C-alpha cells in the first residue's frame, strides 16, 4: 500500500487508536495477527505508544505496536 506501513498490535484483538492529529486507525485481527496500515507520517508516533505495566513489581512502560515481520502480512491476508 503506497504511502503506508503495516504495523501490528501486541495482542491479536481489534484495537482502535486516535492520534493527536485526528487520524484514526483500527488494527484488525486476522489469522492471529492484529494489523493496520499506518500513514508513513504517523509510524513513529504509533511505534512510540506504550502502556503501563507492573511487571516484576515495578511500574514500567512497554511498547504495544511493532513493525511487521516479512511473513506477517501474507499470513494476515491469508495468502500463505
C-alpha positions as a Python dict, from the first residue, in 0.01 Angstrom:
ca = {
    (1, 'X'): (0, 0, 0),
    (2, 'X'): (171, 317, -118),
    (3, 'X'): (249, 577, 148),
    (4, 'X'): (156, 341, 429),
    (5, 'X'): (340, 98, 654),
    (6, 'X'): (195, -214, 814),
    (7, 'X'): (224, -226, 1192),
    (8, 'X'): (92, -484, 1435),
    (9, 'X'): (-62, -464, 1779),
    (10, 'X'): (88, -681, 2052),
    (11, 'X'): (-237, -875, 2100),
    (12, 'X'): (-449, -1047, 1834),
    (13, 'X'): (-757, -836, 1910),
    (14, 'X'): (-917, -536, 1743),
    (15, 'X'): (-762, -209, 1859),
    (16, 'X'): (-876, 146, 1778),
    (17, 'X'): (-643, 443, 1818),
    (18, 'X'): (-687, 812, 1750),
    (19, 'X'): (-378, 1029, 1719),
    (20, 'X'): (-347, 1392, 1828),
    (21, 'X'): (-353, 1493, 1459),
    (22, 'X'): (-704, 1346, 1431),
    (23, 'X'): (-608, 1039, 1225),
    (24, 'X'): (-776, 719, 1332),
    (25, 'X'): (-663, 361, 1280),
    (26, 'X'): (-822, 25, 1355),
    (27, 'X'): (-599, -277, 1396),
    (28, 'X'): (-795, -572, 1258),
    (29, 'X'): (-724, -925, 1383),
    (30, 'X'): (-691, -1196, 1119),
    (31, 'X'): (-504, -1525, 1145),
    (32, 'X'): (-376, -1439, 1494),
    (33, 'X'): (-224, -1102, 1390),
    (34, 'X'): (-377, -761, 1456),
    (35, 'X'): (-258, -533, 1176),
    (36, 'X'): (-325, -184, 1039),
    (37, 'X'): (-182, 17, 752),
    (38, 'X'): (-46, 338, 902),
    (39, 'X'): (31, 658, 709),
    (40, 'X'): (409, 687, 687),
    (41, 'X'): (396, 1026, 864),
    (42, 'X'): (235, 859, 1169),
    (43, 'X'): (453, 548, 1200),
    (44, 'X'): (696, 687, 1459),
    (45, 'X'): (410, 824, 1669),
    (46, 'X'): (233, 487, 1674),
    (47, 'X'): (553, 294, 1744),
    (48, 'X'): (627, 520, 2042),
    (49, 'X'): (295, 440, 2214),
    (50, 'X'): (328, 239, 2533),
    (51, 'X'): (113, 100, 2811),
    (52, 'X'): (174, 77, 3182),
    (53, 'X'): (294, -249, 3327),
    (54, 'X'): (351, -356, 3685),
    (55, 'X'): (588, -623, 3561),
    (56, 'X'): (822, -767, 3822),
    (57, 'X'): (691, -532, 4089),
    (58, 'X'): (792, -214, 3907),
    (59, 'X'): (586, 44, 3724),
    (60, 'X'): (729, 24, 3373),
    (61, 'X'): (611, 115, 3024),
    (62, 'X'): (602, -143, 2746),
    (63, 'X'): (561, -98, 2372),
    (64, 'X'): (232, -212, 2222),
    (65, 'X'): (283, -160, 1846),
    (66, 'X'): (558, -317, 1639),
    (67, 'X'): (685, -332, 1280),
    (68, 'X'): (563, -641, 1098),
    (69, 'X'): (793, -930, 1017),
    (70, 'X'): (828, -1035, 649),
    (71, 'X'): (581, -1324, 692),
    (72, 'X'): (317, -1127, 887),
    (73, 'X'): (135, -951, 602),
    (74, 'X'): (90, -1263, 382),
    (75, 'X'): (-25, -1456, 689),
    (76, 'X'): (-269, -1179, 787),
    (77, 'X'): (-400, -1166, 429),
    (78, 'X'): (-436, -1545, 427),
    (79, 'X'): (-210, -1591, 124),
    (80, 'X'): (33, -1838, 285),
}
